[in-house]
Amino acid sequence: MRKKINAKWLLTGMGGALNTDDEPLKKQNIEFSKLPLYDMERENDNEGKLTIDQWNDPSHTLPLGNTFLEEIAEVDTDDLFALSVACNSMSPEITSDSLVIVDRKKTDVTVDGIFVVRFDHIIRLKLIQRLPENKVRLSTLNKKYDPIEINMNQYENFQVMGRIVWVGTPY
């Protein structure tokens, strides 16, 4: 019997490269979801951003197959959006020209991670670290950019737009 490539391994790197079960793969109807796709702009200092106007009017949609989305994010596709990254602020984890998928429902900052955030009228990628006294540190993986600390009780113009759940990086 021929072995078939494990789709989960191909899409996410999890599990083995080959299917181990002896049953033939079930055929699935492929359906597509269209995620809003935002194109980040690169600023002069190479930290990317989106404006509120861009946020309110996504530039494109990204059609993705249901099998792909089910493997990377076990959520309703209405809660996802895609972002074309144009910065080096999260390098080497997320490089310029990467594509990220973000889950809008994952806004809990008690879990550290890379999020899409809005402060004032600018939307950026930031590493969020929870601090004592209801504060958070917004930083980048690229040490070129200084971290920012925000007191969640006093800063009204801060919003977590979602957590990055998948990164596609070009070669």
N, C-alpha and C positions, 0 to 999 in steps of 0.2 A: 504494500500500500504506500502511495506517495504521501509524504508529509507536506502540510500546507503551512505557510507563514502565519504566525499568530498576529492578527490585526492589532491587538492591544499592545504588543511589543513594538510593532512598527510605528504606531502613533504616539506611544507614551514612553517606551523603553522599559515598561514593567512586564514581568513574567519572562518566559523563555521565548526564543526566536521562532520556534516551531510549535505547532499545536501538538499536544500529547495525547489527546483523546482519539480513539479509533473511529468515532462516528464522523461521517462526512460533514463538512460545513453546511449549515443551513443557508439557503438563499434568502436574502432580505430585499425588500423593496427599498430602494434608496430614495430618501426624501431630503430636501434641502431647506435649511432655515437661512434667512437673510438677516445677518447681524448688522446693526449700524456700524459703519466704519468711519473713524475720524483720522484725519491726517495731521499729525503734529507738525508744528513749524519749528525750525531751528533758529534760535536767537544768536546774536553775535558771539556770545560766550559759549555756544554749543549746548546750553541747557534748553531742551525742547519745551514747548508750551502749546496749549490750546486756549483760545479766548472763549468767553461765554457765547459770543455770536456763533463761533464754529461749533460749540457744543449743542446749541439749539438747532443747528442745521447740519447734520452729518453730510460729509462730502459724497459718500458712496454707501453701498451695502456690500457685505461679504457673504456670498453663498457658501455654506459649509454643509457637508453631508451629515445626516443624523447619526450614523455609526461613529463618526469622528467626535461629534459633540457629546455623545453618550459616554465615550471613553474618557474624555478629559474633564467634563463637568457634569455631575449628576444633578442638574438643575433645569428649570424651564428656560428655554432659549430666549424667552422674552426678557430674562434678567441678565443677558450677556451683551457685551459690545466689544468691538475690535478697535485697536488703535495701532496705526502705523507710526513707529517710533522714529524720530529724527533728532536724536541727541546721544551724547555719550555719558550722561549723568549716572546711569546704572551699569556702565561697563565694568567688568567683563560679563556680568550675568545677562544683561540686555544691551545689545549693541545697536548702533544707529542702523536703520533699515530693517530692524526686527519688526515682527508683527506679534502683538500680545492680545490675548482674550481676557476680558475683565468681567467678573461677576458682581453686578450691582448690589446684590443682597449681602455680600460679604463686606460689611463696613465696620465691624467690631475691631476697635484698635487695641483691645486687650491682648490680641495675638499679634506679635511682631510680624512684619512682612512688607512686601512692596505693593503699594497702593497707588491708585490714581486719586489725587486730591485737588480740591479747589480752595485757594485762599485768595480773598478779594475777588478779582475778576480773571484770574489766571488758573489754568488747570495743568498740573505737572505730575510726573512720576516721582514718588518719594518713598523712602524706606521709613516706616513708622515704628518708633520704639516707645512703649508706654513708660512714663516716669511717675514717681510719687506725686501726690497732691494734685491729681487730675491734670497732669501735664503730659505732652507728647513731644518727642524730638523728631523733626522731619529732617532727613539727611539723604545723601546719595551714596552709592558705592564708590563713585569717583571722588577721591579726596580733594579734588580741585574746588569743590563747592562747599561752602560753610554750612553747618547744620543750623536749623532754626528750632527754637523751643516755643511751644504754644501752650498757654493755660486754657484748657477747654472751657473753664467757667467764664472766661473774660473775652474770648475771641469769637465774635459772632459770625465773621466772614470766612469760616473754615468749614469745609464739608468733605467727607470721605466719599468719593464717587464709586469706589469698588476696589476689590483686591484682584491682582493679576493671578489667573489660574492656569495660564498656558503661555509659553514663549516660543515663537518660531524665529530662529536666527539664521540669517543668510551665511553662506560660506564665503 
